[in-house]
């Protein structure tokens, strides 16, 4: 979520829905469950929800994205933008990985 700005709206929607559902239920639950345990349960459920949200939005490179990246690199190599010597250096590999990362974000 931290690197995915589009996910911020989802976190707001989660809070909105939870608030709309729990506000009317709170007095009913408070009659049966002490306030302390309601608070602890709420905090635990929020932590679990946000951890799940972070893992849901973790971006993975699909085969299609991988193929597009490989095609772009092959085109650059064929056009001479990347020389044969550069294609094999660690710096180039790191630059390619960084470029792939920015394409997936």
C-alpha positions in Angstrom: 0.0 0.0 0.0 2.8 2.4 0.8 4.1 2.4 -2.8 0.6 2.1 -4.4 -1.3 5.4 -4.2 -4.4 3.8 -5.7 -4.7 1.6 -2.6 -5.2 4.6 -0.3 -8.8 5.0 -1.4 -9.5 1.3 -0.5 -8.2 1.8 3.0 -10.7 4.7 3.4 -13.5 2.6 2.1 -12.7 -0.1 4.6 -12.8 2.4 7.4 -16.1 3.9 6.2 -17.8 0.5 5.9 -16.6 -0.6 9.2 -17.7 2.6 10.8 -21.2 2.4 9.2 -21.6 -1.2 10.4 -20.2 -0.9 13.9 -21.7 2.4 15.0 -25.2 1.0 15.3 -24.0 -2.3 16.7 -21.8 -0.9 19.4 -24.5 -0.2 22.0 -25.9 -3.7 21.4 -22.5 -5.4 21.7 -21.6 -3.2 24.7 -24.5 -4.6 26.7 -23.1 -8.1 26.3 -19.4 -7.5 26.0 -17.4 -5.1 28.3 -16.0 -2.0 26.5 -12.4 -3.1 27.1 -12.8 -6.3 25.2 -14.7 -4.5 22.4 -11.8 -2.1 22.0 -9.2 -4.8 22.1 -11.1 -6.9 19.5 -11.5 -3.8 17.3 -7.8 -3.0 17.4 -6.9 -6.6 16.6 -9.3 -6.8 13.7 -8.0 -3.5 12.2 -4.4 -4.7 12.4 -5.3 -8.0 10.7 -7.3 -6.2 8.0 -4.5 -3.8 7.2 -1.9 -6.6 7.1 -4.1 -8.5 4.7 -4.6 -5.4 2.6 -0.8 -4.9 2.3 -0.4 -8.5 1.1 -3.4 -8.2 -1.3 -1.8 -5.2 -3.1 1.7 -6.6 -3.4 2.4 -6.4 -7.1 3.8 -9.4 -8.9 5.1 -9.4 -12.5 2.9 -11.5 -14.8 4.2 -13.4 -17.7 2.8 -10.8 -20.1 4.6 -8.0 -18.3 7.8 -10.1 -18.3 7.5 -10.7 -22.0 7.0 -6.9 -22.7 10.1 -6.0 -20.6 12.2 -8.6 -22.4 10.9 -7.4 -25.8 11.8 -3.8 -24.9 15.3 -4.8 -23.8 15.9 -6.9 -26.9 14.8 -3.9 -29.1 17.2 -1.6 -27.2 20.0 -4.2 -27.6 19.2 -4.5 -31.4 19.1 -0.8 -31.9 22.4 -0.2 -30.2 21.0 1.7 -27.2 22.6 -1.1 -25.1 25.9 -2.5 -26.2 26.7 -6.2 -25.9 29.3 -5.4 -23.2 26.8 -3.4 -21.2 24.2 -6.1 -21.5 26.3 -8.4 -19.3 27.3 -6.0 -16.5 25.9 -6.1 -13.0 25.0 -2.4 -13.2 22.9 -3.1 -16.3 21.1 -5.9 -14.7 20.4 -3.7 -11.7 19.2 -0.9 -13.9 16.9 -3.4 -15.8 15.5 -4.6 -12.5 14.9 -1.1 -11.4 13.2 -0.3 -14.7 11.0 -3.4 -14.3 10.1 -2.3 -10.8 9.0 1.1 -12.0 6.9 -0.4 -14.8 5.0 -2.6 -12.3 4.2 0.3 -10.0 
